[in-house]
Amino acid sequence: MATDLGELLVPYMPTIRVPRTGDRVFKSECAFSYDSPESEGGLYVCMNTFLGFGREHVERHYHKTGQSVYMHLKRHVKEKATGAAGGAISRRRNGKVFLDLELNRDFNGVDYEYEDEAKLVIFPDHFEIPLPNIEELPALVTIACDAVLNASSPYKKQEADSWEEEIQVSKHARSLRQQENGVRIPPSGWKCAKCEMRENLWLNLTDGSVLCGKWFFDGSGGNGHALEHYKETNFPLAVKLDTITPDGADIYSFDEEEAVLDPHISEHLLHFGIDMLQMQRTENGHHTDNDVQPCVSDWEVIQESSLKLKPVYGSGYTGIKNLGNSCYLSTTMQVLFSIPEFQRAYVGNLQRIFDYSPLDPTQDFSTQMAKLGHGLLSGQYSKPPMKSELIEQVMKEEYKQQQRGISPKMFKALVSKGHPEFSSDRQQDAHEFFLHLINLVERNSSGSENPGDVFRFLVEERVQCCQTQKVRYTQRVDYLMQLPVPLEAASNREELIAYESKRKEAEENMRPPPEPVRARIPFTACLQAFTEPENVPDFWSSALQAKSAGVKTSRFASFPEYMVMQIKKFTFGVDWVPKKLDVSVDVPDFLDLNRLRATGLQTGEAELPDLTPPIVIPEDTRGSTTNNSLESPEIDESSVMQLAEMGFPLEACRKAVYYTGNMGAEMAFNWIIAHMEEPDFAEPLAIPSYMEPDLPSPSFPTISALDNQPPEESISILTSMGFPRHHTIQALKATNNNLERALDWIFTHPDCEDESEAMSDTADTEPNNNSFSNANAHSDSSLSPDQDLSSPRVRDGPGRYELFAFISHMGSSTMSGHYVCHIKKEGRWLIYNDHKVCLSERPPKDLGYMYFYRRLSSC
């Protein structure tokens, strides 16, 4: 018999491999479905690629690759016999439970026992060889089978096998001396102290300076001011601001010229007001004791836990297992796959996507989206229990009619790959994940239907210079509407004031706090706050050719088919700890936004000159403008004195009042707060000669079209990847010369490649004022015409919508808590809470975080 098996396997020996270090063995989940060894047909693992396939998909892989030898894995789950001891050892076939699989959490290990079965199957004849069979199989096959059976999960982080060099503790960490200069770093709004950079910023741990890093290939640009600062001061350690989490941060030692560890980083950050240890996160998607009392009631109300909810089963009613703080992903995907365009793009094209999937479908975005969509919509993984099971549960008083749901491990591993936050096991913001996923959909929809188009719309931004009253209109693409929460507009303001008074009194007298009061905010107040003008930080007026005060208003240049609306409940305290506003907003079922339609340039409005700010302003010319001022400007001296009485320098107060157009002390005060860190803050006011529009200002170099040309180095990098020069220039211009964003722009704007390649470089540098010129000539058509090859496609129409889904958050911050979603299907509301799907009795629409509206059809 041994000879027969050996001879049988001889033709296939070249295709059988032993898993090497770095090989991922998928023995718990099918690449195309959610079949597993516990499924009825078991799982087939290819002995060459180590990919897993369910019974209905293994034939596809065999025909595509010609791989014939598979290991068939089957786990039999059985309930223990009545009277078995609670700690009894499970029965084992072949002497042990030899599949290294995670136990299904729906089966209690005490009440169930497992029998594992493995065998080799040779296609196409389905010849089976039971395992283990050491004596009868060739040594290579035995070793390969043993390696597959004992391989660890492909989703476990292989830290020991990482090729990256281990980061060492800095020699400066223990002895670092920090200056007592009173510097406190705010949780947002950072800017390099020496230039206008707002990305790739580093906090020096000695003096608290915030400076930019150097330019990298990935687009994280900078002017190297952090390194320059080290050369001037020898202050060695800096931390990257956008990497700070409760688990640590990215730290660099200029002296040691490498990334380092700082065991005392929490203390060093606390010196500058950053309390990283209070940025608490949770485990397994549940709240912790750090959640403050006002949010505790959310758990009961949002989950409707006090009600006896009826489970539902079938197509569209499949839950998603929580992998441990993965509910932000689950709720987002449940909502997206309730939208017909996403269903059609992925599930409707399922067979085509699967048939044309690459050799490793686990790394293909479209395949995994189709797999997830089919898992949620097919009903295959959402079946009601059998009558016999229900009777048995009732007899045991354990009536729990719950789904098992599907496990999104493979999907999460793919969509979070390379992302510092989503690839972790920590809780994340559902709003940020939604935007991340839409970006992935865009990048992977080239040449095919892009379902993300249903969310895309154009925003018209109107910026006005407060001094000259001139305006500039620009348009940008967006995917959701963010509504502020004006607490001052609360309808129960008196209750809130009384509660706050009682809370402070209880705190002073060491008594328990009173029953919390939730602020009730009218939705109309949120919408009104959205339309209010907002100050533009660091506004540079091209009319003045200087920094001034500017205000911005936003309107809709187009309305999407599906409007996503986020209630901005989350903010940061001065200690960087995320906080959640405990508010209730009466969000309507029907929404009419037509009054927010953009109107474009109005009669009587004067446009700001189309100039860009100078990159460098020489110090000697900055002071020379003082001598060129021929007459004193008109300044409201009463506002100047009000500000001076607050302790601000007199000259700074004069500048603030002038640059805010004499609009009062409050507006000037905001200007002072935004500019007080600038080196020329207290220098005398210098008036540029903007009154002569035909002449350049004596303080600034003339701005030519070529000054708007992207850096030649960036152009070279993108053209070296094979992209046309004119296409790369367009991409860099559209993304403020950010390489990474420019690369994404190229992939999401493939139509731009059809432009004439004969376009000259000079023409490339000319500003395109007509990119969105026809966007406001809207109609009720379902698809706006492409006004320009570089303009994004939008599906414009009326701005009337109906609510069909919302995602709610429970907990004190986005870093903790739990998400659930409510979706309206077939005229009834349902609640999706991880793997459980039930009919909703009281959908808490006023406590939602993200709301999803669909456009109402025109009458």
C-alpha positions in Angstrom: 0.0 0.0 0.0 2.9 2.4 0.9 4.3 1.8 -2.6 1.0 2.4 -4.2 0.5 5.8 -2.4 4.1 6.8 -3.2 3.6 6.0 -6.9 0.3 7.8 -6.9 1.8 11.0 -5.6 5.0 10.9 -7.8 3.4 13.0 -10.6 2.4 15.7 -8.1 5.5 15.9 -6.0 6.9 19.0 -7.8 3.7 20.9 -6.8 3.7 20.0 -3.1 5.6 22.5 -1.0 6.6 22.7 2.7 5.5 26.1 4.1 8.5 28.4 4.5 9.0 31.3 6.9 6.7 34.1 5.7 4.2 31.8 3.9 0.7 32.3 5.1 -1.4 29.2 5.5 -5.2 29.8 5.2 -6.7 26.8 6.9 -9.5 28.5 8.7 -11.3 30.5 6.0 -12.1 30.2 2.3 -10.6 32.9 0.0 -14.0 33.4 -1.8 -16.5 32.6 1.0 -16.9 32.2 4.7 -16.7 28.5 4.6 -14.4 27.0 7.2 -13.4 23.5 8.5 -16.6 23.7 10.6 -18.8 24.2 7.5 -20.6 21.2 6.1 -18.2 20.7 3.2 -15.1 21.5 5.2 -12.1 23.5 3.8 -9.6 22.5 1.1 -6.0 23.9 1.5 -3.9 24.0 -1.6 -0.6 22.2 -0.9 1.3 24.7 -3.1 -0.2 28.1 -2.5 -1.7 27.3 1.0 -4.9 29.1 0.1 -8.1 27.8 1.5 -11.2 27.1 -0.5 -14.7 25.9 0.3 -16.2 23.0 -1.6 -17.9 25.2 -4.3 -14.7 27.2 -5.0 -12.0 24.6 -4.9 -12.7 23.4 -8.5 -12.2 27.0 -9.8 -8.8 27.1 -8.3 -7.9 23.7 -9.7 -8.9 24.7 -13.2 -7.2 28.1 -13.0 -3.8 26.8 -11.6 -3.7 23.1 -12.3 -2.8 22.4 -8.7 -4.2 19.0 -7.9 -3.3 18.2 -4.3 -5.3 19.7 -1.5 -5.6 19.0 2.2 -9.2 18.7 3.2 -9.9 19.8 6.8 -13.1 19.1 8.6 -14.0 19.9 12.2 -16.9 18.0 13.7 -18.6 19.9 16.6 -20.7 17.8 18.9 -22.5 18.5 22.1 -21.3 16.4 25.0 -23.4 13.6 26.2 -25.9 14.3 29.0 -24.2 13.9 32.4 -20.7 14.5 31.2 -18.5 16.3 33.7 -18.0 20.0 33.1 -14.3 19.5 32.9 -14.3 16.4 30.8 -11.7 16.0 28.1 -13.1 16.2 24.6 -12.9 13.0 22.5 -10.2 13.1 20.0 -9.8 11.3 16.7 -6.2 10.2 15.9 -5.3 11.0 19.5 -5.7 14.8 19.5 -7.5 17.8 18.2 -4.8 18.5 15.7 -6.1 21.5 13.8 -4.6 24.7 15.2 -7.8 26.7 14.8 -9.4 29.3 17.0 -12.5 27.8 18.6 -15.8 29.2 17.5 -16.9 31.5 20.3 -20.5 30.5 19.8 -19.7 27.1 21.1 -18.8 26.8 24.8 -15.7 24.6 25.1 -17.2 23.0 28.2 -20.5 21.9 26.6 -19.0 20.9 23.2 -16.3 18.6 22.0 -14.4 18.6 18.8 -13.3 15.9 16.4 -10.8 16.9 13.7 -10.4 15.1 10.4 -7.8 15.7 7.7 -7.0 14.0 4.4 -5.3 14.7 1.2 -7.5 15.0 -1.9 -6.2 14.6 -5.4 -8.1 16.4 -8.2 -9.8 15.8 -10.5 -10.7 12.3 -9.4 -11.1 13.3 -5.7 -8.9 10.4 -4.6 -8.6 10.6 -0.8 -5.7 9.8 1.5 -6.5 9.9 5.3 -4.1 11.7 7.6 -1.8 11.1 9.4 -0.3 8.3 7.3 3.4 8.6 8.1 4.4 5.1 7.1 2.7 5.1 3.7 3.5 8.6 2.5 6.7 10.0 1.1 8.8 11.9 3.7 8.3 15.3 1.8 4.6 14.9 1.8 4.5 14.0 5.5 6.6 17.0 6.4 4.5 19.3 4.3 1.2 18.0 5.8 2.6 18.4 9.4 3.7 21.9 8.7 0.3 22.9 7.3 -1.5 21.4 10.3 0.7 23.2 12.8 0.9 26.5 11.0 -0.2 29.5 12.9 -3.0 31.9 11.9 -2.0 34.2 8.9 -3.5 37.1 10.8 -1.1 36.9 13.8 1.6 39.5 13.7 4.9 37.7 13.1 7.0 40.0 15.3 9.8 37.6 15.7 10.1 37.1 12.0 10.0 40.8 11.1 12.8 41.9 8.8 12.8 45.3 10.4 15.7 46.1 12.7 14.7 46.3 16.3 14.4 49.9 17.5 16.7 50.7 20.4 16.2 53.0 23.4 17.8 56.4 22.9 20.8 57.2 25.0 19.2 60.6 25.6 15.9 59.3 26.9 16.9 59.0 30.6 18.9 62.2 30.9 16.8 64.5 28.7 16.4 68.0 30.2 13.2 69.9 29.3 13.0 73.6 29.4 10.5 75.2 31.8 9.3 77.7 29.2 5.5 77.3 29.7 4.9 75.8 26.2 1.7 73.9 25.9 0.9 72.0 22.6 -2.8 72.2 21.5 -4.5 69.0 20.3 -4.9 70.4 16.7 -4.0 73.3 14.4 -0.3 72.7 14.4 2.0 74.6 12.0 5.7 74.7 11.6 7.2 77.6 13.5 9.4 78.6 10.6 7.1 78.0 7.5 3.5 77.2 6.5 3.8 73.4 6.6 1.0 71.6 8.4 2.1 68.0 7.7 5.1 65.9 8.8 5.4 68.0 12.0 7.8 67.1 14.8 7.7 68.2 18.4 11.1 68.8 19.9 11.1 67.2 23.4 13.5 69.8 24.9 11.9 73.1 24.1 8.5 72.2 22.6 9.3 73.7 19.2 7.0 72.4 16.4 8.9 72.1 13.2 8.6 70.3 9.8 10.6 67.3 8.8 12.3 66.8 5.5 10.9 65.7 2.1 10.3 62.0 1.6 9.4 60.0 -1.4 6.0 59.1 0.1 4.9 62.7 -0.1 5.4 63.6 3.6 7.0 66.9 2.6 8.8 69.4 4.7 11.6 72.0 4.6 13.8 70.3 7.1 13.4 72.9 9.8 13.3 70.3 12.6 16.9 69.2 11.6 18.0 72.8 11.3 16.7 73.4 14.8 18.8 70.5 16.1 21.9 71.8 14.4 21.4 75.2 16.1 20.5 73.9 19.6 21.7 70.3 19.8 18.3 69.4 21.3 18.3 65.7 20.2 14.9 64.1 20.5 11.7 64.8 18.6 8.3 63.1 18.3 6.0 63.1 15.3 2.8 64.8 16.3 0.3 62.7 14.4 1.6 59.4 15.8 0.9 59.9 19.5 -1.3 57.2 20.9 -1.7 55.5 24.4 0.7 52.8 23.1 3.5 55.2 22.2 4.7 57.4 19.4 7.3 57.7 16.6 10.4 59.2 18.1 13.6 60.3 16.2 17.0 61.1 17.5 18.9 63.6 15.4 22.1 62.8 17.3 21.9 59.1 16.8 20.3 59.6 13.3 17.7 56.9 13.7 14.2 56.1 15.1 14.5 55.4 18.8 12.4 54.4 21.8 11.9 56.6 24.8 10.7 54.8 27.9 9.8 58.1 29.5 7.8 59.5 26.6 4.6 59.9 28.6 6.4 62.1 31.1 8.2 64.0 28.4 4.9 64.7 26.6 3.0 65.6 29.8 5.6 68.4 30.2 4.0 70.1 27.2 0.4 69.3 28.2 -0.1 66.1 26.3 -1.5 63.4 28.5 -1.1 60.3 26.4 -1.9 57.8 29.2 -5.4 59.2 29.4 -6.1 58.4 25.8 -7.7 55.2 26.9 -8.9 52.6 24.5 -11.0 49.5 25.1 -10.8 45.8 24.4 -13.2 43.6 22.5 -15.5 46.4 21.5 -16.9 47.0 25.0 -16.8 50.1 27.2 -14.4 50.5 30.2 -14.7 52.1 33.6 -13.2 55.2 32.1 -16.4 55.9 30.3 -18.0 58.8 32.1 -21.5 58.5 33.5 -23.4 60.6 31.0 -22.6 58.0 28.3 -23.5 54.9 30.4 -27.3 55.2 29.6 -26.4 55.3 25.9 -25.5 51.6 26.0 -29.1 50.7 27.0 -30.9 53.1 24.8 -28.8 52.7 21.6 -28.7 48.9 21.8 -32.3 48.7 22.9 -31.2 46.2 25.5 -34.2 46.8 27.8 -36.5 45.5 25.0 -37.1 41.9 23.9 -36.0 42.3 20.3 -37.0 39.7 17.6 -34.1 38.2 15.7 -34.4 38.1 11.9 -32.7 35.8 9.4 -32.2 35.5 5.7 -30.8 37.6 2.8 -29.6 41.0 4.0 -29.9 40.0 7.7 -26.4 38.5 8.4 -24.4 39.8 11.3 -20.6 40.4 11.5 -18.6 39.0 14.3 -16.6 41.4 16.5 -12.9 40.7 16.2 -12.2 42.9 19.2 -12.9 46.6 18.5 -13.9 46.0 14.9 -17.4 47.2 15.2 -16.5 50.5 13.4 -15.8 48.3 10.4 -18.8 46.1 10.7 -21.4 48.9 11.0 -19.9 50.8 8.0 -19.9 47.7 5.8 -23.5 46.8 6.8 -24.7 50.2 5.7 -22.7 50.3 2.4 -24.0 46.9 1.4 -27.6 48.0 1.9 -27.0 50.5 -1.0 -28.0 49.0 -4.4 -24.9 50.5 -6.2 -22.6 48.6 -3.9 -24.6 45.4 -4.2 -24.6 45.7 -8.0 -20.9 46.5 -8.3 -19.7 43.6 -6.2 -22.4 41.0 -5.6 -24.0 41.5 -8.9 -20.6 40.9 -10.6 -19.6 38.1 -8.2 -18.8 35.4 -10.8 -16.9 37.7 -13.1 -14.8 39.1 -10.2 -14.1 35.6 -8.9 -13.3 34.2 -12.3 -10.8 37.0 -13.1 -9.4 37.3 -9.6 -5.6 37.1 -9.3 -3.7 34.0 -8.1 -3.8 35.3 -4.6 -7.4 36.5 -4.1 -6.8 37.3 -0.4 -5.0 40.4 -1.6 -7.5 41.6 -4.2 -9.8 44.3 -3.0 -12.7 43.6 -5.4 -12.6 39.9 -4.6 -12.8 40.5 -0.9 -15.5 43.1 -1.3 -17.6 40.7 -3.4 -17.0 38.0 -0.8 -18.1 40.2 2.1 -21.2 41.4 0.1 -22.2 37.9 -0.8 -21.7 36.8 2.8 -24.0 39.6 4.0 -26.7 39.4 1.3 -26.9 35.7 0.4 -28.6 34.5 3.6 -26.2 31.5 3.5 -24.8 32.5 6.9 -28.1 33.7 8.5 -30.3 30.7 9.0 -32.9 30.3 11.8 -32.3 27.4 14.2 -34.1 24.1 13.6 -37.3 23.3 15.5 -35.5 20.6 17.5 -32.8 23.0 18.6 -35.5 25.6 19.7 -37.3 22.9 21.8 -34.0 21.9 23.4 -33.1 25.5 24.2 -36.6 26.1 25.8 -36.2 22.9 27.9 -32.8 24.2 29.1 -34.2 27.7 29.6 -31.5 28.9 27.3 -33.6 30.3 24.5 -31.1 32.4 22.6 -32.1 32.7 18.9 -28.9 34.3 17.8 -26.9 34.2 14.5 -23.3 33.1 14.3 -22.5 35.8 11.8 -19.5 36.0 9.5 -15.9 36.8 10.6 -14.3 39.6 8.5 -10.6 38.7 9.4 -9.4 38.4 5.8 -11.3 41.6 4.7 -10.0 43.6 7.7 -6.4 42.4 7.1 -6.6 43.6 3.5 -8.3 47.0 3.9 -6.2 48.0 6.9 -2.9 46.8 5.5 -0.3 49.5 5.9 -2.6 51.8 7.9 -1.1 52.6 11.4 -4.5 52.8 13.1 -6.9 50.4 11.2 -4.3 47.7 11.2 -4.2 47.7 15.0 -6.7 46.1 17.4 -7.8 49.4 18.9 -11.1 51.0 18.5 -11.3 53.6 15.6 -13.6 56.3 14.3 -16.3 55.0 11.9 -16.2 58.3 10.1 -12.5 58.0 9.3 -12.9 54.4 8.2 -15.7 55.3 5.9 -13.5 57.8 4.1 -10.6 55.3 4.1 -12.8 52.7 2.4 -14.3 55.1 -0.1 -10.7 56.0 -1.1 -9.9 52.2 -1.6 -13.1 51.8 -3.7 -12.0 54.8 -5.9 -8.5 53.4 -6.3 -9.7 49.9 -7.2 -12.5 51.0 -9.6 -10.4 52.1 -12.5 -12.1 51.0 -15.7 -15.2 49.7 -14.0 -18.2 51.0 -12.1 -17.3 53.0 -9.1 -20.1 52.7 -6.5 -18.4 55.4 -4.4 -19.7 58.0 -7.0 -23.1 57.9 -5.1 -21.5 59.8 -2.2 -19.3 62.3 -4.2 -20.4 65.9 -4.4 -18.8 69.3 -5.0 -18.5 72.0 -2.3 -18.3 75.6 -3.3 -16.1 77.6 -0.9 -16.4 81.4 -0.9 -13.5 83.1 0.8 -13.7 86.9 1.4 -10.9 89.2 2.5 -12.2 91.3 5.3 -10.1 94.3 4.4 -10.7 94.6 0.7 -14.1 92.7 0.6 -12.9 90.9 -2.4 -13.8 87.2 -2.8 -12.6 84.0 -4.3 -14.7 81.0 -5.3 -13.2 77.5 -5.4 -14.7 74.0 -5.5 -13.5 70.8 -4.0 -14.8 67.2 -3.8 -16.2 65.8 -0.6 -18.1 62.7 0.5 -19.9 63.7 3.7 -21.4 66.6 5.4 -20.0 67.5 8.9 -22.5 69.3 11.1 -21.2 71.2 14.2 -23.0 71.0 17.5 -23.8 74.5 18.9 -24.2 73.8 22.6 -25.3 77.3 23.2 -28.4 76.5 21.2 -29.6 73.8 23.5 -33.4 73.8 24.1 -32.9 72.8 27.7 -30.2 75.3 28.5 -31.6 76.1 32.0 -31.5 72.5 33.0 -27.9 72.3 31.9 -26.9 75.4 33.9 -28.6 74.0 37.0 -26.9 70.6 36.5 -23.5 72.2 36.1 -24.1 74.2 39.3 -25.1 71.1 41.2 -22.2 69.1 39.8 -19.6 71.7 40.9 -21.2 72.0 44.3 -21.1 68.2 44.7 -17.5 68.1 43.6 -16.5 70.8 46.2 -18.4 69.0 49.0 -17.1 65.6 48.0 -20.6 64.3 47.3 -21.8 62.0 44.5 -22.6 63.9 41.3 -26.2 64.6 40.4 -28.1 62.7 37.7 -26.6 63.9 34.4 -28.5 66.0 32.0 -28.1 65.5 28.2 -28.1 68.6 26.0 -31.0 68.7 23.5 -29.8 70.5 20.3 -32.3 71.3 17.6 -31.2 70.0 14.2 -32.1 73.4 12.7 -29.4 75.0 15.0 -26.8 72.5 13.7 -27.7 73.3 10.1 -27.5 77.0 10.8 -24.1 76.6 12.4 -23.0 74.8 9.3 -23.9 77.7 7.1 -22.3 80.4 9.3 -19.0 82.0 8.1 -15.9 80.8 9.7 -12.5 82.5 10.1 -9.7 81.3 7.8 -6.5 80.7 9.8 -3.3 82.2 8.2 -5.3 83.8 5.4 -3.1 85.4 2.7 -4.9 88.0 0.7 -3.8 88.3 -2.9 -5.3 91.7 -3.0 -3.2 92.9 -0.1 -0.4 90.5 -0.9 -0.2 90.0 2.9 -1.8 88.1 5.7 -5.1 89.4 6.7 -8.4 88.2 8.2 -10.6 86.1 5.9 -13.9 84.4 6.3 -15.2 81.3 4.5 -18.6 80.0 3.7 -19.4 76.7 2.2 -22.3 75.7 -0.1 -23.2 72.6 -2.2 -22.2 73.0 -5.9 -23.9 69.6 -6.4 -26.0 67.1 -4.4 -25.0 63.4 -4.3 -27.4 60.5 -4.6 -26.6 59.5 -1.0 -25.9 62.2 1.5 -23.7 61.1 4.5 -24.0 63.4 7.5 -21.7 63.3 10.5 -22.6 65.0 13.8 -19.4 66.4 15.2 -19.8 65.1 18.7 -16.1 64.5 19.3 -13.5 67.1 20.4 -10.2 67.3 22.2 -9.5 68.7 25.6 -6.4 70.8 26.2 -4.7 67.7 27.6 -5.2 65.9 24.2 -7.7 63.5 25.7 -10.6 62.9 23.2 -14.0 63.9 24.7 -17.5 63.2 23.5 -20.3 65.8 23.7 -23.3 64.2 25.4 -26.0 65.6 23.2 -29.3 64.6 21.6 -30.1 66.0 18.1 -33.5 65.7 16.6 -32.4 64.5 13.2 -35.3 64.5 10.8 -36.4 61.6 8.6 -36.7 63.9 5.6 -34.1 66.5 4.7 -34.3 69.4 2.3 -31.0 71.0 1.5 -31.9 72.9 -1.7 -31.6 76.3 0.0 -27.9 75.5 0.5 -27.3 75.2 -3.3 -24.3 77.3 -4.3 -24.8 80.4 -6.4 -21.4 81.3 -7.7 -20.0 84.8 -8.2 -22.7 87.4 -7.6 -23.3 90.7 -9.3 -21.2 93.4 -7.6 -18.7 91.0 -6.1 -15.0 91.7 -7.0 -12.7 88.7 -7.3 -9.4 88.4 -5.5 -6.4 88.4 -7.9 -5.3 84.9 -8.9 -1.9 85.1 -7.2 -0.2 82.6 -4.9 1.6 83.6 -1.7 5.4 83.9 -1.9 7.2 80.9 -0.5 10.0 82.9 1.2 9.8 86.5 2.4 13.3 87.9 3.0 13.7 89.5 6.3 15.3 92.7 4.8 12.3 93.3 2.5 9.9 92.6 5.3 11.1 95.6 7.2 11.4 97.8 4.1 7.7 98.2 3.7 7.6 100.5 6.8 9.5 103.1 4.8 7.2 102.8 1.8 4.1 103.6 3.8 3.2 107.1 2.6 0.1 107.7 4.6 -1.4 106.4 7.8 -4.1 103.8 7.4 -7.6 104.2 8.8 -7.7 102.2 12.1 -10.4 102.1 14.8 -8.4 103.3 17.7 -11.1 102.3 20.2 -10.7 98.6 19.2 -7.0 99.0 19.4 -7.2 100.3 23.0 -9.6 97.4 24.0 -7.0 94.9 22.8 -4.1 96.8 24.3 -5.8 96.7 27.7 -5.7 92.9 27.5 -1.9 93.1 27.5 -1.2 92.6 23.8 1.5 94.8 22.2 0.2 98.0 20.7 1.6 97.5 17.2 0.1 94.0 17.1 -3.3 95.4 18.1 -3.1 98.0 15.3 -2.2 95.3 12.8 -5.1 93.1 14.0 -7.7 95.9 13.7 -6.4 96.9 10.3 -6.2 93.4 8.8 -9.7 92.6 10.0 -11.2 95.6 8.3 -12.1 97.6 11.4 -14.8 94.9 12.1 -14.5 95.2 15.9 -12.4 94.0 18.8 -13.7 90.5 18.7 -12.7 89.8 15.1 -9.3 91.4 15.8 -8.8 89.3 18.9 -9.3 86.2 16.8 -6.6 87.5 14.4 -4.2 88.0 17.3 -4.7 84.5 18.6 -4.0 83.1 15.1 -0.9 85.2 14.5 0.7 85.7 17.9 3.4 83.1 17.4 4.7 84.8 14.2 8.2 86.4 14.6 7.0 89.8 13.3 3.9 89.8 15.5 4.8 92.9 17.4 6.5 94.8 14.6 5.0 98.0 13.3 2.2 97.8 10.7 3.5 97.9 7.1 1.0 98.8 4.4 1.6 97.1 1.0 0.9 99.2 -2.1 -2.1 97.1 -3.2 -3.8 100.3 -4.4 -1.9 100.1 -7.6 -3.0 96.8 -9.1 -0.8 97.0 -12.2 2.4 97.3 -10.1 4.0 94.6 -8.0 4.2 95.3 -4.3 7.6 96.6 -3.2 7.6 94.1 -0.4 7.1 90.9 -2.5 8.6 89.4 -5.6 6.4 89.4 -8.7 4.3 86.2 -8.9 4.5 84.7 -12.4 2.8 81.7 -13.9 6.0 79.7 -13.5 6.0 80.2 -9.7 3.1 77.8 -9.6 5.1 75.1 -11.3 5.4 71.9 -9.1 8.9 71.0 -8.0 10.8 69.4 -10.8 12.0 66.6 -8.5 8.4 65.6 -7.7 7.5 65.6 -11.4 10.5 63.4 -12.2 9.5 60.9 -9.5 6.0 60.4 -10.9 7.1 60.4 -14.6 9.7 57.8 -13.7 6.7 55.5 -12.8 5.4 55.8 -16.3 2.8 58.6 -15.9 2.7 61.3 -18.6 4.3 64.6 -17.6 1.2 66.7 -18.1 -0.8 64.3 -16.0 1.7 64.4 -13.1 1.7 68.2 -13.2 -2.1 68.3 -13.0 -2.0 65.8 -10.1 0.7 67.7 -8.1 -1.2 71.0 -8.6 -4.5 69.4 -7.5 -2.9 68.0 -4.3 -0.6 70.9 -3.2 2.5 69.1 -4.4 1.9 66.1 -2.1 3.4 63.1 -3.8 1.3 60.4 -2.1 -2.0 62.3 -2.7 -0.9 63.1 -6.2 -0.4 59.4 -6.9 -3.9 58.7 -5.6 -5.2 61.5 -7.8 -3.7 60.0 -10.9 -5.4 56.7 -10.2 -8.8 58.3 -9.5 -8.6 60.6 -12.6 -7.7 58.2 -15.4 -9.7 60.3 -17.9 -7.1 63.0 -17.7 -4.7 60.7 -19.6 -6.8 61.3 -22.7 -5.7 64.9 -22.9 -3.3 65.9 -25.6 0.3 65.0 -24.8 1.5 67.9 -26.9 0.5 70.3 -24.2 3.4 72.5 -23.4 4.9 73.0 -20.0 4.0 76.7 -20.1 0.4 75.8 -20.7 0.6 73.3 -17.8 1.5 76.1 -15.4 -1.3 78.4 -16.3 -4.1 78.4 -13.7 -7.3 76.8 -14.9 -10.1 79.0 -13.8 -12.7 76.9 -15.6 -12.3 73.6 -13.8 -15.7 73.9 -12.3 -17.1 76.7 -14.3 -20.2 74.9 -15.4 -20.8 72.9 -12.2 -23.5 75.4 -11.0 -25.5 75.1 -14.2 -27.3 72.3 -12.5 -30.4 70.4 -13.6 -32.4 67.5 -12.3 -30.4 65.1 -14.5 -28.9 62.1 -12.7 -25.4 62.7 -14.0 -23.8 66.1 -14.5 -21.8 66.4 -17.7 -18.0 66.5 -17.4 -17.2 70.2 -17.6 -13.5 69.6 -17.8 -11.4 66.5 -18.2 -9.8 67.2 -14.8 -13.2 67.7 -13.1 -14.6 64.9 -11.0 -17.8 63.2 -12.1 -20.7 63.9 -9.9 -24.3 62.8 -9.9 -26.2 66.0 -9.3 -29.9 66.3 -8.6 -32.4 67.7 -6.1 -31.3 68.1 -2.5 -34.2 66.3 -0.9 -33.4 63.2 1.0 -34.9 60.4 3.2 -33.1 58.8 6.1 -32.4 55.1 5.7 -29.6 54.3 8.1 -27.5 55.7 10.9 -24.5 54.6 12.9 -24.4 55.2 16.7 -21.5 55.3 19.1 -21.6 54.4 22.8 -18.7 55.5 25.0 -16.8 58.6 26.0 -14.6 58.9 22.9 -13.8 57.4 19.5 -10.9 55.6 21.2 -13.3 53.5 23.3 -16.8 52.2 23.3 -18.9 50.4 20.7 -20.7 51.0 17.4 -24.1 49.7 16.2 -26.1 50.6 13.2 -29.8 50.9 12.4 -30.9 50.3 8.8 -34.4 50.7 7.3 -35.3 47.8 5.0 -38.7 46.9 3.6 -40.3 49.7 5.6 -39.0 48.5 9.0 -36.0 49.5 11.1 -33.5 46.8 12.1 -30.6 47.0 14.5 -27.2 45.4 13.5 -25.2 44.8 16.7 -22.1 42.8 15.8 -23.4 39.2 14.9 -26.9 40.0 16.1 -29.6 41.3 13.7 -33.0 42.1 15.2 -36.1 44.2 14.5 -35.8 47.6 16.1 -38.5 48.7 18.4 -37.3 52.2 19.2 -34.5 53.3 16.8 -32.6 56.1 18.8 -32.3 58.5 15.9 -31.5 61.4 18.1 -28.3 59.7 19.5 -26.7 58.8 16.2 -23.2 59.7 15.0 -23.3 59.2 11.2 -26.6 59.5 9.2 -27.2 58.1 5.7 -29.8 59.7 3.5 -31.0 58.6 0.0 -32.3 61.1 -2.6 -36.0 61.3 -3.0 -37.2 60.7 -6.6 -38.5 63.8 -8.3 -42.3 64.1 -8.3 
